Amino acid sequence: MADYGAFPRAVLASVDSPMGLISSFAFAPMYLYASMKGKFDFWRNLLEKTLLRPAATTSQDDPAVDLSIPTLDAGCGRGLVLVQTAKIRAQLAGTMITETRLAKSVGIDLFIPSDQTGNSVDATCSNLVAEGVAEVTELYKASFLALPFEDSTFGLVTSSLALHNPKRKEDRLKAVAELGRVLKPGGTLLVLDLGGYVRYFRNHVRDDMGWRDVDMTWAGIGTSFGAWPTYVLKAKKPV
């Protein structure tokens, strides 16, 4: 796999929610670490575990997910998760013995600067080019409350610190349902967000949407945004 380096590339580094940083001033060092490095390490490890099978069971023609099925990152911002997903999948395709069609890694966002510093379509497009993944990614400006995709389109759906942004709880749950709608049966949903939000995301997926393979775990100190711990929701859509 690629060497992502000890620190993130400057083009991808940004502060999540500048207002959040101000309101968590006493914990500013932790907040900045999570924004600038911690979330990079977390997503790299999580995506590698999700997209790659253990070495003992892996063959060159047996990736963990079907590379011909696209992936989606909802609330992609400047492209942190989108870039890492695209890089891992492109490298996997390059190791295949037989020719494999590599579907695009797709990102969608409203690109609101108050959600993330420097958040814009142009900035994200520039990052995709700088990271060498422009040819294997697609970018949409739209809301994840009404995703512009058909049912069961994606094999993997991710979201990083974005689903808490809608102001109303019903809209946040609607966004989770939309992510589930566009995910293929058997596909994986990965959501990193603040703990209280993830708890009712989990309950919604498990109790209201009827998914059974649902797990919620602490994401670790490296992704704690000041006083706010983060959790990851991992769920498989029933076949």
N, C-alpha and C positions, 0 to 999 in steps of 0.2 A: 504494500500500500504506500501511498504518497507520504512524504515527510511533511507534515503541516507546520513544523517548527515549534519552538517553545512559546512564541508569542504570535498573535494574529497579524495578518498583513494590515498595514495602515489603512488601505482603502476600505476595509470592512469594519474597522474599529469605530464605535460610536457609543454614546451614552443613552441607555434606554430611559425614556421619560425624564427629561430634564427637571420637571416639577417634582418628580419623585425623589430625585437626588437632593433637591433643596429641602424637601420636607423630612428627609432622613439625614440631615446634616451631621448629626453625631456619629452616624455610621458611614460617613462618606467614603472612607478607604475601602470598606467591604463592598459598597455599592459600585464604586469605580472598578474594583477588581472583577466583580461579576460581569459588569458591562463590557470591559475591555479584554478579559481573558477567560474568566471562569466559564462563561456560557460557550465559548469556542471549544474548550476541552470537553465539556459535558456533551455537546452535540456530536463531536467527532467520535467519542467513545460509544455513544448510544447508536449512532448511525452505522458504525462498523459492526456492532453486535447485531443490529437488525438486518443489515444488507448482506452480511457475510455469514456463511455457515462455519462452524468450528473446523479447524484445519483437518482434524481426523476424518471428517465426513465430506470434505469438499473435493470435488473434481473440477477441472477447468470448465466443464460444460454443465455445472450444477451450482449456479449462484443461489443465494437464499431467496431472491425474488426474481420474477420474470422481467428481464430488461426490456422486453418489447411493450411493457405496460408503463404508461407515464406515472410520475409521482407529482404530488402537489404540496407546496408549502404555503399555508394560509397566514397572511400577515407577514409576508417575507421581508419587509423593511429593506435594508440595504443589501440583503442577500446572504447573510451568514449561513443559515441552514441550507438554502437553495444551492449555494456554491459547493458546500461540502457533499451534499447528496449527489450533485451532478458529477463531481470529481470521482467519487467512489464508484458510481455506476459506469462512468466512461472507462475507468481503469479495469473494471470487471469485464466490460465488453472487449477490451483490448487483449485480455488473456484467454478469450474463448478460442477453442480449436476450430470450431465451425463458425461461419459468418453469422452474426447476430444483429438484428435490427434494434438499435438503441432508441427507445422512445424518449421524448423530451422530459426534463425535470421542469415543472411549471411553478411559477410564483405568482401570488396575487396579493394586492395591498391597496389601500386608499392613499398611501404615501402622505401621511399627515406629519409635519415636522414636530409637533408637540409630543408625538408618540416616541420619536427617536431623533437624535440630532442628525441633520443632513439628510433626512428621509425624503427622497424624491425619485421619480421615474428615471431622470437623467443620471442621478448618482448611482442607482442600482444597475442601470445598463452599463455605465462605465466600469463598475466593479466586476460585472460578468465578463466584460472584455478583458480587463486587467488580469483576472484569474483564469483566463483561457477556456471559459465554459459557455461563451455566447452562442456557439453553434449547437449546443445540446440543451439549451434552456429556452423557455418562453416566459414572457412577463405580461401580466394583465393588471390594469387599474380598475378595480371593482371591489364591492363589499362582499365579505364572506357571509353576510346575512342572506344573500341571494346569489350563490355561486353560478357563473355562466357556463356550467358544464352539465352534461347528461349524467343520469344515475350510473353508478358503478363504472366510473371512468378510470380511477387511479388504483394502483396496487399498494401505495404507501401515501398517507396524508400526515403532514407534520404541522405544528404551530408552536411558535416560541414567544411567550410573553406578549400575546396579542389578544387572546380571547377575553381578557378582562376589560378591554377598552370600551365596548358598548356600555352605555350608562345604565340600561335597564336589564335586570336579571333575565327577563323573558327573551330579550334579544341575544344575550350571551348563550342561553340554552338553545335558541334557534340556530345560532352559529355552529354549535356542536352538532346539532342534528343535520345541518347542511354538510358538514365534513363527513358525517356518517353516510349521508345519501350518495355522495360522489365516490365513496370508497367501494371497491369491488368486494364481494363476499370472499372471505378468507384473507382480506387485506388488513394492514396494521395501521392503527391510529396512534400517533405520539403527540402528546400535548405537554409542554412545559409552561407552568404558570404559578402564580402566587397560591399558597396552600389552601386558603379558604375557598377560592374559586375552583380549584381542581377537585376539591371534595364534592361540591355539588355537580361538577361536570361528570365525575365518576358515577354519582348516584343517578344522574339523568341517563347516562349510557347504559347502566346496568338495570335500573328499575323501570325507566320509561321506554327506552329503546329496546330492551330485552336482550342485550348482549350478555354473554356469560363469561367470556375470557377477558376479564377486566382487572387491572392492577394499578394501584396508586402507591408510589414510593417517594420518600424524601430525595430530592435531587442533590443534596450535599451542600456543605458550607461554601463551596466555590461559586455557587449560583444564588446565594442568599443576597437579596437586594437590600442592604442595610439591615433594618429590623425585621424584614419580611422574608421568611423562608419560602423556598419554592419546592414544588412537587412535580413529578412527572406522571401523567396518565398514559398507560399503555393498554390498548384494547384491540382485540381481533374481531372483525365483523363476522357474524355467523354465516356459514355456507348454506 
